[in-house]
Amino acid sequence: SGREVDVTVPTGNFGNVLSGWIAQQMGAPVGKLVVASNQNDILTRFFESHSMRATGVHPTLSPSMDIQVSSNFERLLFEMNGRDGAMTREQLTRFRDKGTMSVEADQYDTWIAPTFRAGRASDHDTLATIRSVHEATGMQIDPHTAVGVKAARENIREGVPMVTMATAHPAKFPDAVERATGVRPQLPEHLADLLMRPERTTTLPNDLAAVQKFVASVAR
């Protein structure tokens, strides 16, 4: 209907939330974009402080977000730099060498502050969120989605709907979901026999033409 909505995205490599920003630039009625991180919160720290500082990766219950250098952030930085590729390359080279990078205050105020918000969730927060959603709705969510829900709850604006992106079926992370809810999630019906299905493999030579020919032969 064109009504503005805010969107929270569980974020590791920054690609999906960047897509939301691009959609907003094209006219989609997106208000705020909330970047949700787990303990590996380099992006959240950037949106809070204007500075990006690598501190090492810690294993968590949401492994797809266990990342320090988000390659798609380079695309936003490129736009912030007026599409100056040389300037962007210099910043990223310095970041890789020094482990730290900052943006100017006017860049932050123009490109970041109007749209982006951020939040983080520890493993404890993640389990608590999975549990609270299940208790309130009966719905099971995976750990990455839980990180997003936690950040979304902290960034709701009065009168503006908040959409939280879900990332995976809870059965992909059954141990964490069962730990939080006491109920082990089941695979959806059409995948229930997945682990009992026969495996099929085709061995190909290390040759590009052979691989291309094979892909063409089995593609619909």
MOMO-V217600 format. One line per field, one symbol per residue. phi: phi as a letter, one per 30 degrees, with the letter a starting at -180 (. if undefined). psi: psi as a letter, one per 20 degrees, with the letter a starting at -180 (. if undefined). A space follows every 50 residues. Layout:
# MOMO-V217600
phi->???
psi->???
This chain:
# MOMO-V217600
phi->.iddbcbcbdbbciddddedddddddjddcdcccdcbcedceddddddbi bcbdbjccdbdcddcdaccddddedddedddihcdddddddddddddcib abcdddddddccedbdbbabbdeddddddeddddddbidcbdddddeddd ddedbdceicdcccdccadeddbdddddddcibddcdeedcecedcdddb bbdcddbeddddddeddcdd
psi->iippqqppoppfjjgghhhhgghghiiqlpeqooopqbhmkhgghghhii qpppjqpppaimhijnqgoohihhgghgghjkkohgggggghghghghjq qqqqhhgghghghhgprqrqprhgggghggghgghhiippqrhghhgggg hghijpppipqppppqhqqhihmhggghhhijppqqqqgijhjgiiqqqp qppqqmpghhggggghhiq.
